[in-house]
Amino acid sequence: MFTRRFLPAFATGLAATPAFGRNARGQGSFPAFLDGVRSEARRAGVSANTLNRALNNLQPNDRVLELDRRQAEFTQTWPQYRDARLSQTRIDAGRRAYADNRTLLQAIEARYRVSPRVVVAIWGMETNYGSFTGNFNVIEALATLAWEGRRATFFRAELMAALRILDAGHVSFERMRGSYAGAMGNPQFMPTSFERLAVDFDGDGRRDIWDNKADALASIANYLGRSGSGWREGEIWGFEVLTPQGFDTALADHRQPRAMAEWARMGVSRASGGGLPGSAGDWAIVIPGLSRGDTQAFMVGQNFMQIRRYNPSNFYATAVGLLSDRVA
């Protein structure tokens, strides 16, 4: 999706800046920007009532911009990131979530052929199993980033999608809250991902990823199953390995997969002991903390790449994989 989502518990999203002049790039005022959004959305069929409720009295939010520049993948070491997300508290909560939703997860697995352990791990990583889905007004956050953020084109498209979602009645104006970057609900979907991949699993006519657990968890599975090359049913995401002395770390790249037998010939072995499994297909090695001197390495396959499509970070995908190993 987008590297965007680790939500500080203290973020409220309510403090707005009074600045209405030009943005940091010296471009037009915020009200002028909203006028353009309103015109574009009307041409796309969004109702005037929806636009008035969503955009009237909107202001840019300085807190959104501050958090956008301080994402955890760029400010923490791999051990710091890993340990914070693999706490015993989170693992125990994941085991309870898995057990409490076993019947639902089995039904989702039967339809989408995606590991329920990974679905639960992503749920845990994104919103601590639904306990915190974000307090920011999604329209305000996206409008702020589209007007003044580093990826204005990306966020304008997300803003337009969010307005369409509101107009379609999938969520109320008051409930459309999420992360500082506009990620929404239990799965923390960006609005364009919601439009493409959210599902109405219980058949009630709405794709409710905010308050309907069936829709939310099935949407995660659908995302993993339909993105990229798809999920490989029955295949693990990866496992920790030991690399030999003198190993060329330039080979540790998720974009450089090789046959397992080739890695074995180089002297790579399982960290848990023994040789590498005789798995089919190509596998890559990643060292998430390599740029900061950490050497913990993992052998990863196609399903790691599917997790990475959810959030294109080796930190994130590895932590999800490790958490999935522990929740069930």
N, C-alpha and C positions, 0 to 999 in steps of 0.2 A: 504494500500500500504506500506507506510513506513514513519515514522516520520522524515520528511526531508526537509520541503519546505518553510519556511517563509523567503521571499527574501528581504534583506535590499536594499533600493533604491540606496545606494551608491556603491553596489558591481558591479565591472566591469568584473572580471574574467580574466583580461589581464596581470596582473603582475605575472610573473612566476619566480620560484626560479632557480638559476643556479646549485643547488645541483644535482649531478649525481652519488653520491656515494651510499652507502648502506642506506636503509630507516631506520626509527626510531626503527624498530624491528631487525635491524642488518642483514637484508636479502639482496638479490641481488640488483644490480644497476637498475635504471629506464630503460636505454636502453636494458638491458638483459630482464627485465620484458616485454618490448614491443616486443622483439623478440619472446618471448613465446606466447604473444597474437596474433601476426601475424601468427605464425605457427598454433595455434588452430583455428583461423578464416579461414585460407585457407583450413584446413581439413573440416570445416563446410560449405565450398562452397562460402565464400565471395571472391570477385574478387581481384586480385592483384592491379588493378587500384584504387578501393575503399580504400584498406588498405594503399596504398602509399599516397593518398590524406588525409586520416584521421590521419595517424600515423607519417608520416615523419616530423621531426623537432619538435615533441611534447615534452613538458617539464612538470614536476610536478608543481603544483600551490599551493603555501603556503596559499593563501587566502582561498582556498577551505577547507583546513584542519582546519584553524582557525574557519570558520563559522560552520563546522560540529560539533564542540565541544561547540557551543553556541546557541543551538536551543531554541526558545522562550518558549516552554512548560516546559523547565527545569530552566529558569532564571527569569520568571515572576510569580507573584501571579495570582490567578484566576481573581480578579477584574481588575488588570492591563491588562491582556490578553483579557478579555471580553470587556472592555471599548474601547480598541484600535481597536478592530475588529467590534464593533457595533456603530461606530461613526455615527452621523446623515448624514455626507457626504456620507459614504458608503451605508447607508440605502436609501438615496435619489437616489444615482446612481443605486442601485439595482432596485428600483421602475421604473426608466426610462428604464433600460435594460429589465425588464420584459415586460413593455408596448411596447417597440420598437420591441421585438421579440415574441410577443404573438402568432402570427400565426405559426411560427416555433416551438415554445414550445408546442403548442397544437398538432401539428403533431408528435412531439417526444413523448409526453405523450400517444398519441393514439397507438404508436408502442410498447413502452417499459413499459407502465403502472407505471411510476415513477412520483412523484410529481414534476412539473416544478418549484415550488418555491424552493425546495431543490436543484435542478439542478442550478438555478440562484445563490443561496446562496453559493454553492461550487465554482462556477465560480468567485463570488465576493471574497471569502476567498482566493482562489488560486492566482488569477492574477488581482484582482480589475477590474473584468469584461473585461479582455483582455488587460488592459492598460499597464501591465508590466508582461511579460512572462519570464524574466530572460536574463542576458547578458553573461552568461558563455558559453564557448565552451563545449558542452556536452561531447564530446569524451575526452577532456583534463580533465574535472572535474572527470569523472568516472575513467579514467586511474590513476589519482592522488590518489583517494580513494581506488582503487583496489590495488595499489602498496603499499601505506603506511597507509591507513585508518584503523579504528577500525573493519570494517566489510569487509575485503578484498575479501572473497569468494562471498558475496552478490554482491559487486560492480563489480567484474570481470564478473559475469553472466550478469549484466546490461550493461556493456561495450560491451560484445559480441552481445547482443540484439541490441544495438545502431548501431553497425557496420552492422548488417543484415538489419536494417531499412534503413540506407543510401544506401546499396547495392540494395535494392528493389526499390529505387527511390521515396519513400514517401515524402522526404524532401531533399532540397539541402544541401550541406556541409555548405554553408554560413548561412543558416537559422536554422540549428540544434543548437539552443542556448536555454539555460534554466537555472535552478537553480544551486547553487553550488554543489548539490548532483545529478544532472543529470535529474531532473524532467522537462518535456518538454511541451511546448505549452499552450493553454488556460486552459486545465484541469490539467496541471502539472503531466502528466503520467510519471512514470518510464518506461524505454524502454520495460521491459518484460510485463508490464501492457498494453502498447501500442500494443504489438504483440497479446495479448490475447483478449483485450477488445475495442480497438479503432475501429470505424466503418466508412464506406464510406456511409454516410446518403444520399448524393445527387447523388450517382451513377456515379461519374466521373472517377472511377478507382483508386483513391488515397484516403488514410486515412489521411487527412490533418487537424491535430489538432492545427496547428500554425496559419493558415490564413483563414480557412474555418469554419465559425461559425456553420453551420449545422453539420458538422462532429464533431466539438469540443463539442457542447452541447449534441448531441446524444451519444457521447462516454461516457460522464459523466453519462447519464441515463442508458446506457448499463452496465456500471461498477456497479452502484447501484443495478440494476435489476438482474444481473447474479452472483454477489459475494455471497458467503455464502448461507444463507437460502432464499435469494431473498427479494425483496421489497414487502411489504404488501400494496396493492393498497387501497387508501382511509383511511389509518390509520395514525394518527399523530405520530410525532417522540417522543413527550413527553411534559411535562409542569412542571412549578415550583411547589413545594410542601413545606408545613411546617411540620417538624417532632416534635413529642411531647417531653416534657421535659424528660430527662433520656433516650432518644432514643439510642440504641446500634449502634454506627456508623460503627461497623464491618459489619453490614447488608447493608451498603451503598456500594454496589459493583455491577457493571454491570453483573458480573458472577453469581449473586444470585437473579434471578427473582422469583417472587411469584405472586399468584393471587391478583387482585386488592382488593378483599374483605378481604384478610388477612392483607394487608397494612392498610386498613380502621380500622380493629379491633385493630391494634396497635396504632391508633390515628393519623395516617398521614392524612393530609387534603390538599386541593388545596390552593395555596398561594393567588389566586384570590378570594377565598371565597367558602364555600360550601364543601360538601363531595366529595369523589372520584367518577369518572364516573364508570358505570357498564361495563367496557370494558372486552371483552373476552381475553383469553391468559394470559401469565405471563408478569409482568412488574418489572423492577428493580429500585432501587433508586441509584443515583450517587450524590456525593458532590465533584465537581471538585477540589475545593481548600482545601479539608479536611486536607491534609498533612501540610498545612501552617495555619491552624486555621480558615479558612473561612467556614461558615455553610450553604451557599446557596445550596439548594437541589433540585433535579429534579427527577420526575418519568419518566422513559424512556422505550420504547418498542423495538420491532424488527427493526423498521426503524432507530432508533438510532444506533443499532448495525451495520446496513448496512452503515451508514455514517462513523462509526468508522472503518469499513474495508477500507475506503478510506484513512484514516489516524488514526492509533490506539492510539488516545489520547482523553480522556474525555474532556479536554479543547477544542480541535478542534471540536469534534462532537457536544458538547453542543452549542458552538458559532455558528456553521452552523445551528443548529436547531432554535436558537433564531433569527438569521438573516433571515431565511426562513419565520418565522412568520411575519416579518416586511416588506419584499419586495413586498408582494402581499396579 
